[in-house]
Amino acid sequence: MSSVVSRVPAAASEDALVHFNRLLAFETDCWDVHFALSNKRQDFVLIDVRSELLFAQGHIEQAVNIPHKRIDAETLASYPLETLFVVYCAGPHCNGTEKGAIKLAELKRPVKKMIGGVTGWIDEGFELVSA
């Protein structure tokens, strides 16, 4: 008797390889962002896409606050076109990250989502700063 997990067969290894490699092109995680920031390897701009109020209450220290509703060519004008943006919001229960990523992609800007958001950051034991 098969389980609910195995009832639908796993993808072929070749398909799984393509799928999981593609995921890494769209996403990063809190640990990798923290490692880059802590080791002075920040080759991206970290954007907190939440409201100014939530940003002020607590955010990742190196993040800039550009609420997803305000992402446009004007707010990004000071960044070179090849700048990689990593966006985050409150956590897995929030779709602000996707809204911000869509706007960045529409503007032809490289973008990745930091999965977990603030919730994931805190779950990993990392600290937030407040304004």
VENBELTA-V720803 format. One record per helix or strand. SS is the DSSP state (H for helix, E for strand). FROM is the first residue (numbers start at 1). LEN is the number of residues. If there is no record, write none. Layout:
ss = [SS SS]
from = [FROM FROM]
len = [LEN LEN]
This chain:
ss = [H H E H E H E E H E H E H E]
from = [4 13 27 30 45 52 59 64 68 85 96 111 117 129]
len = [4 14 3 9 4 6 1 2 3 4 11 5 7 1]
